[in-house]
Amino acid sequence: MTSQNAEYYDNQDLADYFEQQEDFEADKPFYLELLGDEPQRVLEVGSGTGRLARVLSRAGHAVIGVEQSSHMIEVAERYLNDEDIEPGQRPTYLHRDILSGSPPGEDFDFVLVPEYTFGGFLDRTSQDKALRYCHTALKRGGTLVLHLYLPNPAYFAALRLGHVGNAVREEVGTLHLDDAGEQVAITKTNHYSRVTGEVSSEVFYDLVQSDGTVRRSIRHVASHAFTPLEISLLLENCGFRDIHMYGDFDGGPLAEDSHELIVTARRGV
């Protein structure tokens, strides 16, 4: 992950926003069905605020989440205390950068890289290193799952609030800070390059204070949008086999109008 992306994600406002807006539910049944009823050892790369890790742990799986943002881990740990989760159903969170270390074991049944996390690796060197980290973490025959962003015109049209140059403006949401009425309105502009395959975003944090004044801060983040052929070649080069792709979390086929790309692959020898 680039230093720019790391700075974007290691952000208290963003972590607090995710804590308030953890309403993404579409992937949970998919992962629960994939893992099955028998307890599995699961490594989640980019575990964020623990949204998925808590669900899988409650289902009886042993989950370790690795996360580069200390702020995200603080929120994830707070959830464990606030939700009164039983000690035997608690995921473990590790503050780590997967590009500069080894996985916390080499016998995981599943490695999950959810919510577009893998797109944060922008160049071939980091992409290859991240996939080899996942390969090392898996036992032979273990399964890797990647949730990737697949941009298309219909998706951008659904987000559109207007154009800024040739970029598409998107409303992310509002973070409510305290009882005094302060809030942060988060918007961003997105630009997709068909040449580089990158979606670059400028993210605006407008702090609306109780007296009505606004203070703006800006951060930048970029994500790589993989083509199906591109990710297949990367996976095969890193020793993965039996690659399957889906266009949604219902297991539907990849289609021209899909804006999700869910990939499963098994570790070879």
C-alpha positions as YAML, in Angstrom:
chain: A
units: angstrom
residues:
- id: 1
  name: MET
  ca: [0.00, 0.00, 0.00]
- id: 2
  name: THR
  ca: [1.36, 3.44, -0.89]
- id: 3
  name: SER
  ca: [2.20, 5.96, 1.85]
- id: 4
  name: GLN
  ca: [-0.63, 8.16, 0.51]
- id: 5
  name: ASN
  ca: [-3.15, 5.35, 0.90]
- id: 6
  name: ALA
  ca: [-1.79, 4.41, 4.33]
- id: 7
  name: GLU
  ca: [-2.23, 8.02, 5.48]
- id: 8
  name: TYR
  ca: [-5.80, 8.04, 4.17]
- id: 9
  name: TYR
  ca: [-6.83, 4.87, 6.00]
- id: 10
  name: ASP
  ca: [-4.97, 5.61, 9.24]
- id: 11
  name: ASN
  ca: [-7.40, 8.44, 9.94]
- id: 12
  name: GLN
  ca: [-9.46, 8.88, 13.10]
- id: 13
  name: ASP
  ca: [-12.37, 10.54, 11.26]
- id: 14
  name: LEU
  ca: [-12.56, 7.69, 8.77]
- id: 15
  name: ALA
  ca: [-12.43, 5.05, 11.51]
- id: 16
  name: ASP
  ca: [-15.17, 6.85, 13.46]
- id: 17
  name: TYR
  ca: [-17.28, 7.12, 10.31]
- id: 18
  name: PHE
  ca: [-16.96, 3.39, 9.67]
- id: 19
  name: GLU
  ca: [-17.97, 2.76, 13.29]
- id: 20
  name: GLN
  ca: [-21.18, 4.77, 12.82]
- id: 21
  name: GLN
  ca: [-21.97, 3.45, 9.35]
- id: 22
  name: GLU
  ca: [-21.22, -0.27, 9.55]
- id: 23
  name: ASP
  ca: [-24.26, -1.21, 7.48]
- id: 24
  name: PHE
  ca: [-22.74, -3.25, 4.65]
- id: 25
  name: GLU
  ca: [-24.42, -6.65, 4.90]
- id: 26
  name: ALA
  ca: [-24.25, -8.13, 1.40]
- id: 27
  name: ASP
  ca: [-21.05, -10.11, 1.88]
- id: 28
  name: LYS
  ca: [-21.78, -11.70, 5.27]
- id: 29
  name: PRO
  ca: [-24.02, -14.58, 4.06]
- id: 30
  name: PHE
  ca: [-21.53, -15.29, 1.26]
- id: 31
  name: TYR
  ca: [-18.61, -15.73, 3.64]
- id: 32
  name: LEU
  ca: [-20.64, -17.68, 6.19]
- id: 33
  name: GLU
  ca: [-21.81, -20.13, 3.53]
- id: 34
  name: LEU
  ca: [-18.33, -20.44, 2.05]
- id: 35
  name: LEU
  ca: [-16.76, -21.27, 5.42]
- id: 36
  name: GLY
  ca: [-19.52, -23.75, 6.32]
- id: 37
  name: ASP
  ca: [-20.52, -25.09, 9.73]
- id: 38
  name: GLU
  ca: [-17.20, -26.65, 10.75]
- id: 39
  name: PRO
  ca: [-14.80, -24.29, 12.59]
- id: 40
  name: GLN
  ca: [-12.18, -22.83, 10.26]
- id: 41
  name: ARG
  ca: [-8.97, -20.90, 10.82]
- id: 42
  name: VAL
  ca: [-9.41, -17.57, 9.07]
- id: 43
  name: LEU
  ca: [-7.00, -14.73, 8.35]
- id: 44
  name: GLU
  ca: [-8.64, -11.46, 7.34]
- id: 45
  name: VAL
  ca: [-6.33, -9.00, 5.59]
- id: 46
  name: GLY
  ca: [-7.54, -5.45, 6.11]
- id: 47
  name: SER
  ca: [-9.95, -6.23, 8.95]
- id: 48
  name: GLY
  ca: [-10.80, -2.55, 9.51]
- id: 49
  name: THR
  ca: [-13.25, -2.00, 12.36]
- id: 50
  name: GLY
  ca: [-13.92, -5.73, 12.66]
- id: 51
  name: ARG
  ca: [-17.30, -5.73, 10.89]
- id: 52
  name: LEU
  ca: [-16.75, -9.11, 9.21]
- id: 53
  name: ALA
  ca: [-14.38, -10.64, 11.78]
- id: 54
  name: ARG
  ca: [-16.99, -10.41, 14.55]
- id: 55
  name: VAL
  ca: [-19.64, -12.16, 12.44]
- id: 56
  name: LEU
  ca: [-17.32, -15.02, 11.53]
- id: 57
  name: SER
  ca: [-16.05, -15.41, 15.09]
- id: 58
  name: ARG
  ca: [-19.61, -15.62, 16.44]
- id: 59
  name: ALA
  ca: [-20.22, -18.43, 13.94]
- id: 60
  name: GLY
  ca: [-17.47, -20.46, 15.62]
- id: 61
  name: HIS
  ca: [-14.47, -19.68, 13.40]
- id: 62
  name: ALA
  ca: [-11.04, -18.71, 14.74]
- id: 63
  name: VAL
  ca: [-10.36, -15.32, 13.14]
- id: 64
  name: ILE
  ca: [-7.21, -13.24, 13.12]
- id: 65
  name: GLY
  ca: [-7.45, -9.81, 11.51]
- id: 66
  name: VAL
  ca: [-4.39, -7.91, 10.32]
- id: 67
  name: GLU
  ca: [-4.88, -4.17, 9.88]
- id: 68
  name: GLN
  ca: [-2.46, -1.36, 9.04]
- id: 69
  name: SER
  ca: [-4.51, 1.42, 10.65]
- id: 70
  name: SER
  ca: [-4.14, 1.75, 14.41]
- id: 71
  name: HIS
  ca: [-7.33, 3.86, 14.50]
- id: 72
  name: MET
  ca: [-9.34, 1.07, 12.86]
- id: 73
  name: ILE
  ca: [-8.04, -1.44, 15.41]
- id: 74
  name: GLU
  ca: [-9.01, 0.87, 18.28]
- id: 75
  name: VAL
  ca: [-12.58, 0.95, 16.96]
- id: 76
  name: ALA
  ca: [-12.58, -2.84, 16.43]
- id: 77
  name: GLU
  ca: [-11.44, -3.44, 20.01]
- id: 78
  name: ARG
  ca: [-14.09, -1.01, 21.29]
- id: 79
  name: TYR
  ca: [-16.77, -3.05, 19.53]
- id: 80
  name: LEU
  ca: [-15.65, -6.19, 21.34]
- id: 81
  name: ASN
  ca: [-16.23, -4.49, 24.69]
- id: 82
  name: ASP
  ca: [-19.43, -2.64, 23.76]
- id: 83
  name: GLU
  ca: [-21.15, -5.68, 22.26]
- id: 84
  name: ASP
  ca: [-20.31, -7.96, 25.19]
- id: 85
  name: ILE
  ca: [-18.84, -10.67, 22.94]
- id: 86
  name: GLU
  ca: [-17.91, -13.89, 24.72]
- id: 87
  name: PRO
  ca: [-14.14, -14.44, 25.12]
- id: 88
  name: GLY
  ca: [-14.27, -17.63, 23.04]
- id: 89
  name: GLN
  ca: [-15.93, -15.76, 20.16]
- id: 90
  name: ARG
  ca: [-13.53, -12.84, 19.96]
- id: 91
  name: PRO
  ca: [-11.35, -12.27, 16.91]
- id: 92
  name: THR
  ca: [-7.73, -11.29, 17.39]
- id: 93
  name: TYR
  ca: [-6.49, -8.07, 15.78]
- id: 94
  name: LEU
  ca: [-2.87, -7.43, 14.81]
- id: 95
  name: HIS
  ca: [-1.47, -4.03, 13.80]
- id: 96
  name: ARG
  ca: [0.68, -4.98, 10.81]
- id: 97
  name: ASP
  ca: [1.69, -4.01, 7.30]
- id: 98
  name: ILE
  ca: [1.61, -7.22, 5.25]
- id: 99
  name: LEU
  ca: [4.26, -5.90, 2.86]
- id: 100
  name: SER
  ca: [6.89, -5.73, 5.60]
- id: 101
  name: GLY
  ca: [6.30, -8.87, 7.62]
- id: 102
  name: SER
  ca: [5.30, -12.53, 7.69]
- id: 103
  name: PRO
  ca: [1.78, -13.86, 8.28]
- id: 104
  name: PRO
  ca: [0.80, -14.97, 11.80]
- id: 105
  name: GLY
  ca: [0.86, -18.62, 10.82]
- id: 106
  name: GLU
  ca: [0.97, -20.84, 7.74]
- id: 107
  name: ASP
  ca: [-1.99, -23.15, 8.29]
- id: 108
  name: PHE
  ca: [-5.07, -21.01, 7.69]
- id: 109
  name: ASP
  ca: [-8.03, -22.61, 5.96]
- id: 110
  name: PHE
  ca: [-9.13, -19.28, 4.49]
- id: 111
  name: VAL
  ca: [-7.55, -15.92, 3.79]
- id: 112
  name: LEU
  ca: [-10.11, -13.18, 3.14]
- id: 113
  name: VAL
  ca: [-9.27, -9.80, 1.59]
- id: 114
  name: PRO
  ca: [-12.65, -8.01, 1.71]
- id: 115
  name: GLU
  ca: [-14.08, -4.59, 0.79]
- id: 116
  name: TYR
  ca: [-11.69, -3.60, -2.02]
- id: 117
  name: THR
  ca: [-8.64, -3.84, 0.25]
- id: 118
  name: PHE
  ca: [-6.48, -5.50, -2.39]
- id: 119
  name: GLY
  ca: [-7.05, -2.55, -4.74]
- id: 120
  name: GLY
  ca: [-4.87, -0.45, -2.43]
- id: 121
  name: PHE
  ca: [-1.81, -2.23, -3.83]
- id: 122
  name: LEU
  ca: [-1.14, -0.13, -6.91]
- id: 123
  name: ASP
  ca: [1.95, -1.63, -8.51]
- id: 124
  name: ARG
  ca: [2.97, -5.12, -9.59]
- id: 125
  name: THR
  ca: [5.64, -5.45, -6.92]
- id: 126
  name: SER
  ca: [3.25, -4.80, -4.01]
- id: 127
  name: GLN
  ca: [0.46, -6.86, -5.61]
- id: 128
  name: ASP
  ca: [2.77, -9.83, -6.03]
- id: 129
  name: LYS
  ca: [4.12, -9.46, -2.49]
- id: 130
  name: ALA
  ca: [0.62, -9.24, -1.00]
- id: 131
  name: LEU
  ca: [-0.56, -12.36, -2.85]
- id: 132
  name: ARG
  ca: [2.54, -14.31, -1.81]
- id: 133
  name: TYR
  ca: [1.85, -13.29, 1.80]
- id: 134
  name: CYS
  ca: [-1.65, -14.79, 1.44]
- id: 135
  name: HIS
  ca: [-0.24, -17.90, -0.26]
- id: 136
  name: THR
  ca: [2.22, -18.45, 2.59]
- id: 137
  name: ALA
  ca: [-0.53, -18.04, 5.21]
- id: 138
  name: LEU
  ca: [-2.73, -20.73, 3.66]
- id: 139
  name: LYS
  ca: [-2.39, -24.44, 4.18]
- id: 140
  name: ARG
  ca: [-2.21, -26.50, 1.00]
- id: 141
  name: GLY
  ca: [-5.62, -26.48, -0.60]
- id: 142
  name: GLY
  ca: [-6.68, -23.47, 1.48]
- id: 143
  name: THR
  ca: [-8.88, -20.81, -0.08]
- id: 144
  name: LEU
  ca: [-8.19, -17.16, -0.82]
- id: 145
  name: VAL
  ca: [-11.10, -14.76, -1.37]
- id: 146
  name: LEU
  ca: [-10.63, -11.32, -2.95]
- id: 147
  name: HIS
  ca: [-13.39, -8.72, -3.12]
- id: 148
  name: LEU
  ca: [-12.39, -6.34, -5.91]
- id: 149
  name: TYR
  ca: [-13.84, -3.18, -7.37]
- id: 150
  name: LEU
  ca: [-14.98, -3.42, -10.99]
- id: 151
  name: PRO
  ca: [-15.87, 0.07, -12.27]
- id: 152
  name: ASN
  ca: [-18.52, 0.57, -14.94]
- id: 153
  name: PRO
  ca: [-20.50, 3.57, -16.21]
- id: 154
  name: ALA
  ca: [-23.73, 2.53, -14.48]
- id: 155
  name: TYR
  ca: [-22.00, 2.42, -11.11]
- id: 156
  name: PHE
  ca: [-20.52, 5.88, -11.49]
- id: 157
  name: ALA
  ca: [-23.87, 7.23, -12.73]
- id: 158
  name: ALA
  ca: [-25.56, 5.97, -9.57]
- id: 159
  name: LEU
  ca: [-23.08, 7.88, -7.42]
- id: 160
  name: ARG
  ca: [-23.09, 11.08, -9.39]
- id: 161
  name: LEU
  ca: [-23.79, 14.41, -7.74]
- id: 162
  name: GLY
  ca: [-22.04, 16.33, -10.50]
- id: 163
  name: HIS
  ca: [-18.73, 16.64, -12.25]
- id: 164
  name: VAL
  ca: [-15.54, 18.33, -11.14]
- id: 165
  name: GLY
  ca: [-13.56, 18.52, -14.35]
- id: 166
  name: ASN
  ca: [-13.65, 14.98, -15.69]
- id: 167
  name: ALA
  ca: [-14.08, 13.44, -12.24]
- id: 168
  name: VAL
  ca: [-17.29, 12.15, -10.70]
- id: 169
  name: ARG
  ca: [-18.41, 13.61, -7.36]
- id: 170
  name: GLU
  ca: [-19.73, 11.21, -4.73]
- id: 171
  name: GLU
  ca: [-21.37, 11.83, -1.36]
- id: 172
  name: VAL
  ca: [-19.88, 9.42, 1.18]
- id: 173
  name: GLY
  ca: [-21.85, 10.34, 4.30]
- id: 174
  name: THR
  ca: [-21.94, 12.32, 7.52]
- id: 175
  name: LEU
  ca: [-20.08, 11.66, 10.76]
- id: 176
  name: HIS
  ca: [-21.81, 12.99, 13.90]
- id: 177
  name: LEU
  ca: [-19.16, 13.95, 16.44]
- id: 178
  name: ASP
  ca: [-20.90, 14.90, 19.70]
- id: 179
  name: ASP
  ca: [-23.99, 16.28, 21.36]
- id: 180
  name: ALA
  ca: [-22.91, 19.85, 20.61]
- id: 181
  name: GLY
  ca: [-24.04, 19.40, 17.04]
- id: 182
  name: GLU
  ca: [-20.68, 19.18, 15.29]
- id: 183
  name: GLN
  ca: [-20.49, 16.89, 12.29]
- id: 184
  name: VAL
  ca: [-18.19, 16.02, 9.41]
- id: 185
  name: ALA
  ca: [-19.64, 15.85, 5.90]
- id: 186
  name: ILE
  ca: [-17.52, 13.55, 3.72]
- id: 187
  name: THR
  ca: [-17.54, 13.82, -0.06]
- id: 188
  name: LYS
  ca: [-15.05, 12.82, -2.72]
- id: 189
  name: THR
  ca: [-14.28, 13.17, -6.38]
- id: 190
  name: ASN
  ca: [-13.36, 10.04, -8.34]
- id: 191
  name: HIS
  ca: [-11.39, 9.78, -11.54]
- id: 192
  name: TYR
  ca: [-11.01, 6.44, -13.31]
- id: 193
  name: SER
  ca: [-8.12, 6.07, -15.72]
- id: 194
  name: ARG
  ca: [-8.60, 3.38, -18.35]
- id: 195
  name: VAL
  ca: [-4.86, 3.67, -19.08]
- id: 196
  name: THR
  ca: [-3.52, 2.88, -15.61]
- id: 197
  name: GLY
  ca: [-6.59, 1.09, -14.24]
- id: 198
  name: GLU
  ca: [-6.54, 3.35, -11.18]
- id: 199
  name: VAL
  ca: [-9.42, 5.11, -9.46]
- id: 200
  name: SER
  ca: [-7.91, 8.20, -7.84]
- id: 201
  name: SER
  ca: [-10.01, 10.09, -5.30]
- id: 202
  name: GLU
  ca: [-9.79, 13.41, -3.55]
- id: 203
  name: VAL
  ca: [-11.66, 13.15, -0.25]
- id: 204
  name: PHE
  ca: [-13.07, 16.26, 1.44]
- id: 205
  name: TYR
  ca: [-13.78, 16.38, 5.18]
- id: 206
  name: ASP
  ca: [-15.95, 19.41, 5.99]
- id: 207
  name: LEU
  ca: [-16.16, 19.92, 9.74]
- id: 208
  name: VAL
  ca: [-19.41, 21.79, 10.43]
- id: 209
  name: GLN
  ca: [-19.00, 23.36, 13.86]
- id: 210
  name: SER
  ca: [-21.80, 24.22, 16.26]
- id: 211
  name: ASP
  ca: [-21.65, 27.91, 15.27]
- id: 212
  name: GLY
  ca: [-22.13, 27.04, 11.59]
- id: 213
  name: THR
  ca: [-18.56, 27.64, 10.46]
- id: 214
  name: VAL
  ca: [-16.93, 25.02, 8.24]
- id: 215
  name: ARG
  ca: [-13.32, 23.83, 8.28]
- id: 216
  name: ARG
  ca: [-12.19, 21.66, 5.36]
- id: 217
  name: SER
  ca: [-9.37, 19.12, 5.16]
- id: 218
  name: ILE
  ca: [-8.46, 17.08, 2.09]
- id: 219
  name: ARG
  ca: [-6.91, 13.64, 1.69]
- id: 220
  name: HIS
  ca: [-6.04, 11.61, -1.38]
- id: 221
  name: VAL
  ca: [-6.42, 7.90, -2.02]
- id: 222
  name: ALA
  ca: [-6.06, 5.64, -5.04]
- id: 223
  name: SER
  ca: [-7.25, 2.13, -5.83]
- id: 224
  name: HIS
  ca: [-6.39, -0.24, -8.66]
- id: 225
  name: ALA
  ca: [-9.33, -1.72, -10.59]
- id: 226
  name: PHE
  ca: [-8.33, -5.17, -11.80]
- id: 227
  name: THR
  ca: [-9.62, -6.80, -14.95]
- id: 228
  name: PRO
  ca: [-10.58, -10.47, -14.61]
- id: 229
  name: LEU
  ca: [-7.70, -11.53, -16.86]
- id: 230
  name: GLU
  ca: [-5.23, -9.39, -14.93]
- id: 231
  name: ILE
  ca: [-6.11, -10.85, -11.53]
- id: 232
  name: SER
  ca: [-6.15, -14.39, -12.93]
- id: 233
  name: LEU
  ca: [-2.59, -14.03, -14.23]
- id: 234
  name: LEU
  ca: [-1.41, -12.54, -10.94]
- id: 235
  name: LEU
  ca: [-2.95, -15.39, -8.95]
- id: 236
  name: GLU
  ca: [-1.53, -18.09, -11.20]
- id: 237
  name: ASN
  ca: [1.92, -16.49, -11.03]
- id: 238
  name: CYS
  ca: [1.78, -16.64, -7.23]
- id: 239
  name: GLY
  ca: [0.84, -20.32, -7.09]
- id: 240
  name: PHE
  ca: [-2.96, -20.22, -6.91]
- id: 241
  name: ARG
  ca: [-5.20, -22.60, -8.81]
- id: 242
  name: ASP
  ca: [-8.91, -23.39, -9.26]
- id: 243
  name: ILE
  ca: [-9.82, -19.73, -9.77]
- id: 244
  name: HIS
  ca: [-13.53, -18.78, -9.83]
- id: 245
  name: MET
  ca: [-15.11, -15.36, -10.33]
- id: 246
  name: TYR
  ca: [-18.52, -13.97, -9.40]
- id: 247
  name: GLY
  ca: [-20.31, -10.74, -10.18]
- id: 248
  name: ASP
  ca: [-22.14, -10.44, -6.84]
- id: 249
  name: PHE
  ca: [-22.34, -12.00, -3.40]
- id: 250
  name: ASP
  ca: [-25.23, -14.21, -4.46]
- id: 251
  name: GLY
  ca: [-22.75, -16.19, -6.54]
- id: 252
  name: GLY
  ca: [-24.07, -14.77, -9.79]
- id: 253
  name: PRO
  ca: [-21.88, -14.85, -12.92]
- id: 254
  name: LEU
  ca: [-19.59, -11.99, -13.84]
- id: 255
  name: ALA
  ca: [-21.44, -9.82, -16.37]
- id: 256
  name: GLU
  ca: [-20.91, -6.60, -18.31]
- id: 257
  name: ASP
  ca: [-22.93, -4.59, -15.79]
- id: 258
  name: SER
  ca: [-21.25, -6.08, -12.68]
- id: 259
  name: HIS
  ca: [-19.48, -3.60, -10.42]
- id: 260
  name: GLU
  ca: [-18.29, -6.25, -7.96]
- id: 261
  name: LEU
  ca: [-15.64, -8.87, -8.68]
- id: 262
  name: ILE
  ca: [-15.45, -11.65, -6.12]
- id: 263
  name: VAL
  ca: [-12.61, -14.10, -6.72]
- id: 264
  name: THR
  ca: [-11.90, -17.40, -4.99]
- id: 265
  name: ALA
  ca: [-8.70, -19.37, -5.54]
- id: 266
  name: ARG
  ca: [-6.96, -22.29, -3.89]
- id: 267
  name: ARG
  ca: [-3.35, -22.58, -2.86]
- id: 268
  name: GLY
  ca: [-1.46, -25.07, -4.98]
- id: 269
  name: VAL
  ca: [1.62, -26.93, -3.87]
...
